[in-house]
Amino acid sequence: MPLKDSNKVLLCILLTYTVQYFFNTNQSLMAEEGVVFENPYQKTEKQTDVTFFKIYFAKKSNQIPKADLIKLQSVADFLNQNRNYEIRIEGHAVEGKTNKENILLSEKRSLEVERFLLIHFVEPNQIRRLFYGNSKTPNLTKEHEALNRRVEINVQPMN
């Protein structure tokens, strides 16, 4: 029996769901609820230069903000395709009571970025990680404290 109305349209909606896995303090694997994207193939933001940018952290935190995970994924993809490039990760912190606390927090921040890249198959020899505490802070005022809670990412050719 032939169809009389051939103007019918089949609507297909493609959804993807992301889940972020991490280890908690008990060293057990946890999953964090992800985000649903209506069109996973459409860029969610304009991709900027991945060779240099900064990641800003919440106070006394080493958790990478979700918005910056997209940039880091772009960096990981670039490094996977260009094995002759390396990344320099420089951690900074000023919110600790002592210089030792600042160095420890900046180390944790740079380590978190390194962990993300290693999970995404970046070679360990492509990663250079430094942490300065508060020794290289551009601003020492209360108003600029958020600018000092950062990790600077610099991608460059290997020497």
C-alpha positions as CSV (number, residue, x, y, z in Angstrom):
1,M,0.0,0.0,0.0
2,P,1.7,3.3,-1.1
3,L,1.9,6.2,1.2
4,K,-0.2,9.2,0.0
5,D,1.5,11.8,2.2
6,S,5.2,11.9,1.6
7,N,5.8,15.3,3.3
8,K,6.2,13.7,6.8
9,V,9.5,14.6,8.5
10,L,11.4,12.4,10.9
11,L,12.8,14.5,13.7
12,C,15.9,13.0,15.5
13,I,17.4,14.7,18.5
14,L,21.0,13.8,19.3
15,L,21.9,14.2,23.0
16,T,25.1,13.4,24.7
17,Y,25.8,13.2,28.4
18,T,29.1,13.6,30.2
19,V,30.3,12.1,33.4
20,Q,33.4,13.2,35.2
21,Y,35.3,10.6,37.3
22,F,37.6,11.4,40.2
23,F,39.1,9.9,43.3
24,N,37.8,11.2,46.6
25,T,39.8,11.4,49.9
26,N,39.2,7.7,50.6
27,Q,40.8,6.8,47.2
28,S,37.5,5.4,45.9
29,L,36.4,6.2,42.4
30,M,33.5,8.7,42.3
31,A,31.4,10.0,39.4
32,E,30.1,13.5,39.1
33,E,26.9,14.3,37.2
34,G,27.6,15.7,33.8
35,V,26.0,18.1,31.4
36,V,23.6,17.3,28.5
37,F,24.6,18.9,25.2
38,E,21.9,19.3,22.6
39,N,24.4,19.3,19.7
40,P,27.8,17.7,20.7
41,Y,29.4,18.5,17.4
42,Q,28.8,22.3,17.7
43,K,31.5,24.2,19.5
44,T,30.2,25.5,22.8
45,E,32.4,28.5,22.8
46,K,34.8,30.2,20.4
47,Q,38.1,28.4,20.6
48,T,40.8,30.8,21.4
49,D,44.6,30.4,21.2
50,V,45.5,27.2,23.2
51,T,49.2,28.2,23.4
52,F,48.8,30.5,26.4
53,F,46.0,31.1,28.9
54,K,45.2,31.2,32.6
55,I,42.9,29.1,34.8
56,Y,41.5,30.9,37.8
57,F,40.6,28.8,40.9
58,A,38.1,29.3,43.8
59,K,39.6,30.3,47.1
60,K,41.8,27.6,48.7
61,S,40.7,25.1,45.9
62,N,42.6,23.1,43.4
63,Q,39.5,21.9,41.5
64,I,39.6,23.0,37.8
65,P,36.5,25.1,36.9
66,K,34.2,23.3,34.5
67,A,34.4,26.1,31.9
68,D,38.2,25.6,31.7
69,L,38.0,21.9,31.1
70,I,37.0,22.6,27.5
71,K,40.2,24.7,27.0
72,L,42.3,21.9,28.6
73,Q,40.7,19.3,26.4
74,S,41.8,21.4,23.4
75,V,45.3,21.6,24.7
76,A,45.4,17.8,25.3
77,D,44.1,17.3,21.7
78,F,46.8,19.6,20.3
79,L,49.6,17.9,22.3
80,N,48.4,14.5,21.2
81,Q,48.6,15.5,17.6
82,N,51.9,17.4,18.1
83,R,54.3,15.3,20.1
84,N,57.1,17.8,19.4
85,Y,55.4,20.4,21.7
86,E,55.4,20.6,25.5
87,I,53.3,22.3,28.0
88,R,54.5,24.4,30.9
89,I,52.1,24.6,33.9
90,E,52.9,27.3,36.4
91,G,50.8,27.3,39.6
92,H,50.3,30.4,41.9
93,A,48.6,31.0,45.2
94,V,48.4,33.8,47.8
95,E,45.6,32.8,50.1
96,G,47.6,30.6,52.5
97,K,48.7,31.9,55.9
98,T,52.3,31.0,55.3
99,N,54.6,30.7,52.3
100,K,54.7,26.9,52.7
101,E,50.8,26.7,52.5
102,N,50.9,28.9,49.3
103,I,53.6,26.6,47.7
104,L,51.6,23.5,48.6
105,L,48.3,24.9,47.2
106,S,50.0,26.1,44.0
107,E,51.6,22.6,43.6
108,K,48.2,21.0,44.0
109,R,46.7,23.3,41.3
110,S,49.5,22.5,38.9
111,L,49.3,18.8,39.7
112,E,45.5,18.8,39.0
113,V,46.1,20.2,35.5
114,E,48.9,17.7,34.9
115,R,46.6,14.8,36.1
116,F,43.9,16.0,33.6
117,L,46.4,16.0,30.7
118,L,47.8,12.5,31.6
119,I,44.3,11.1,31.8
120,H,43.8,12.5,28.2
121,F,46.9,10.6,26.9
122,V,49.4,13.5,26.9
123,E,52.9,12.0,27.2
124,P,54.7,12.7,30.6
125,N,57.8,14.0,28.7
126,Q,55.6,16.8,27.2
127,I,54.6,18.2,30.6
128,R,56.7,20.7,32.7
129,R,55.1,21.6,36.0
130,L,56.2,24.4,38.2
131,F,54.7,26.0,41.3
132,Y,55.6,29.3,42.9
133,G,53.3,29.9,45.8
134,N,53.2,33.7,46.1
135,S,56.7,34.5,44.8
136,K,55.5,35.6,41.4
137,T,52.2,37.4,42.2
138,P,51.3,40.4,40.0
139,N,49.0,42.0,42.5
140,L,49.2,42.0,46.3
141,T,46.0,43.9,47.0
142,K,42.8,42.3,48.4
143,E,40.9,43.5,45.3
144,H,43.2,41.5,43.0
145,E,43.4,38.3,45.2
146,A,41.4,36.3,42.6
147,L,43.9,37.1,39.9
148,N,46.6,35.4,42.0
149,R,44.7,32.1,42.4
150,R,45.7,30.8,39.0
151,V,47.6,28.3,36.9
152,E,49.3,29.7,33.7
153,I,49.4,27.4,30.7
154,N,52.1,27.9,28.1
155,V,52.4,25.5,25.1
156,Q,55.6,25.7,23.1
157,P,57.9,23.6,20.9
158,M,60.3,21.3,22.7
159,N,63.9,22.4,22.8
